[in-house]
Amino acid sequence: MRVFVLGGTGLIGAAVVRQLVGRGHELFALARSDASAAKLDQMAATPIAGNIEAPEAWIAKLGRIDAVIHMACDFNTDMEAIDRRLMDALLPALAARLQRPRFIYTGGCWLYGATGNAIASERTPFRPLPAFAWMVPQLERVLACKEIRGIVIHPAMVYAGDGGVFGRFARAAAEGRAVPVVGSEAVRWPLVHSEDLADLYALALERSASGESYIGAAVDGFSVGRIARAFARRFGARNEALEIISEDAIAAEFGEWARGRALDQQLSGDKARRELGWVPRHLDPEGEIARSSGGPD
Ligand SMILES: NC(=O)c1ccc[n+]([C@@H]2O[C@H](COP(=O)([O-])OP(=O)(O)OC[C@H]3O[C@@H](n4cnc5c(N)ncnc54)[C@H](OP(=O)(O)O)[C@@H]3O)[C@@H](O)[C@H]2O)c1
């Protein structure tokens, strides 16, 4: 397939680009800088210059494409206004195409709110983290648009070696600082390795019916305290004391969206396993941390 991706240089997007190129798809990707274009070139994707903040400038330049995968987000700016404007321009342009392109929209685990001991599935009503509530009407538009084949993927918390959501733990442990945990060490995160998640995007692209949503969770819920201590141990901390950071402090540092790190959640990836044949391979994050010699994968 000829696939156009938004966010192809990101944590999720780069893994997806590599996975799809490896499966023989032809990749085109939006690049907002020369550095992003060079990264895409290295991954054998053709860069298309443009910014999600100004979609009209590049939408008309898209040639024949069979699918679009949207994984772009700038967490520093007005995510809601940017995404709404992007979709206002992109959806009608895709809907006007004769071949009914596939469109995969990226939601996220934080749309399900804190679940406690329950395990959320795709049938669980959304209770979004306020900073990401704007995503719900956006993904509903994608699923309702009959002129495209809309699919939504909700990634769990994404890690890759010492990177992604494990990055803060790894950096603190490597520098000999107490490993920071937001809220409480009992908080559970649903987890997925970026390579497993990329495999799910590829399967959804190739096999999913339109109108479907899939949760990309390889591990339903894993205590952040255990992850943080695993990093402390690996870097030889004399004691494994953690630094508990308040939700307000993390929001002040990164923005309101970062409150999601305090959500105690469990999510199931069973639907993707059952319907798409997804077989995530990274199921033991604690063991991986212990065995790793460091760095992103
Ligand atoms: N990471 C997770 O654990 C997780 C979990 C659930 C859901 N999600 C969702 O998944 C999506 C991607 O997350 P991520 O972690 O992969 O993010 P990321 O690593 O920060 O990557 C963001 C991507 O978006 C691109 N981008 C940002 N602003 C842009 C702009 N104005 N114009 C063009 N491209 C732009 C970046 O390009 P540059 O190379 O130019 O910076 C990069 O490729 C987000 O919507 C996020 O909410 C993430």
PDBQT file of the ligand as one rigid body, heavy atoms in Angstrom, charges set to zero:
ROOT
HETATM    1  N1  LIG A 301       3.907   7.838  23.885  1.00  0.00    +0.000 N 
HETATM    2  C1  LIG A 301       2.893   7.254  24.491  1.00  0.00    +0.000 C 
HETATM    3  O1  LIG A 301       3.074   6.540  25.500  1.00  0.00    +0.000 OA
HETATM    4  C2  LIG A 301       1.494   7.428  23.965  1.00  0.00    +0.000 A 
HETATM    5  C3  LIG A 301       0.468   6.659  24.542  1.00  0.00    +0.000 A 
HETATM    6  C4  LIG A 301      -0.830   6.814  24.065  1.00  0.00    +0.000 A 
HETATM    7  C5  LIG A 301      -1.097   7.720  23.043  1.00  0.00    +0.000 A 
HETATM    8  N2  LIG A 301      -0.072   8.459  22.512  1.00  0.00    +0.000 N 
HETATM    9  C6  LIG A 301      -0.405   9.417  21.426  1.00  0.00    +0.000 C 
HETATM   10  O2  LIG A 301       0.317   9.062  20.269  1.00  0.00    +0.000 OA
HETATM   11  C7  LIG A 301       0.640  10.231  19.514  1.00  0.00    +0.000 C 
HETATM   12  C8  LIG A 301       2.137  10.223  19.217  1.00  0.00    +0.000 C 
HETATM   13  O3  LIG A 301       2.844  10.144  20.434  1.00  0.00    +0.000 OA
HETATM   14  P1  LIG A 301       4.427   9.969  20.487  1.00  0.00    +0.000 P 
HETATM   15  O4  LIG A 301       4.768   9.589  21.875  1.00  0.00    +0.000 OA
HETATM   16  O5  LIG A 301       4.899   9.128  19.361  1.00  0.00    +0.000 OA
HETATM   17  O6  LIG A 301       4.889  11.492  20.260  1.00  0.00    +0.000 OA
HETATM   18  P2  LIG A 301       6.325  12.075  19.918  1.00  0.00    +0.000 P 
HETATM   19  O7  LIG A 301       7.387  11.063  20.105  1.00  0.00    +0.000 OA
HETATM   20  O8  LIG A 301       6.452  13.376  20.635  1.00  0.00    +0.000 OA
HETATM   21  O9  LIG A 301       6.230  12.363  18.338  1.00  0.00    +0.000 OA
HETATM   22  C9  LIG A 301       5.406  13.379  17.835  1.00  0.00    +0.000 C 
HETATM   23  C10 LIG A 301       5.492  13.381  16.325  1.00  0.00    +0.000 C 
HETATM   24  O10 LIG A 301       4.646  14.438  15.838  1.00  0.00    +0.000 OA
HETATM   25  C11 LIG A 301       5.418  15.285  14.978  1.00  0.00    +0.000 C 
HETATM   26  N3  LIG A 301       4.932  16.667  15.094  1.00  0.00    +0.000 N 
HETATM   27  C12 LIG A 301       4.713  17.358  16.234  1.00  0.00    +0.000 A 
HETATM   28  N4  LIG A 301       4.278  18.591  15.951  1.00  0.00    +0.000 NA
HETATM   29  C13 LIG A 301       4.235  18.672  14.595  1.00  0.00    +0.000 A 
HETATM   30  C14 LIG A 301       3.872  19.698  13.696  1.00  0.00    +0.000 A 
HETATM   31  N5  LIG A 301       3.475  20.900  14.139  1.00  0.00    +0.000 N 
HETATM   32  N6  LIG A 301       3.908  19.429  12.367  1.00  0.00    +0.000 NA
HETATM   33  C15 LIG A 301       4.328  18.218  11.914  1.00  0.00    +0.000 A 
HETATM   34  N7  LIG A 301       4.693  17.206  12.727  1.00  0.00    +0.000 NA
HETATM   35  C16 LIG A 301       4.641  17.440  14.039  1.00  0.00    +0.000 A 
HETATM   36  C17 LIG A 301       6.856  15.145  15.465  1.00  0.00    +0.000 C 
HETATM   37  O11 LIG A 301       7.731  15.548  14.434  1.00  0.00    +0.000 OA
HETATM   38  P3  LIG A 301       9.217  16.194  14.682  1.00  0.00    +0.000 P 
HETATM   39  O12 LIG A 301      10.182  15.104  14.377  1.00  0.00    +0.000 OA
HETATM   40  O13 LIG A 301       9.322  17.272  13.694  1.00  0.00    +0.000 OA
HETATM   41  O14 LIG A 301       9.281  16.679  16.087  1.00  0.00    +0.000 OA
HETATM   42  C18 LIG A 301       6.899  13.657  15.776  1.00  0.00    +0.000 C 
HETATM   43  O15 LIG A 301       7.082  12.929  14.585  1.00  0.00    +0.000 OA
HETATM   44  C19 LIG A 301       0.154  11.414  20.358  1.00  0.00    +0.000 C 
HETATM   45  O16 LIG A 301      -1.107  11.808  19.903  1.00  0.00    +0.000 OA
HETATM   46  C20 LIG A 301       0.028  10.839  21.761  1.00  0.00    +0.000 C 
HETATM   47  O17 LIG A 301      -0.954  11.495  22.536  1.00  0.00    +0.000 OA
HETATM   48  C21 LIG A 301       1.208   8.332  22.941  1.00  0.00    +0.000 A 
ENDROOT
TORSDOF 0
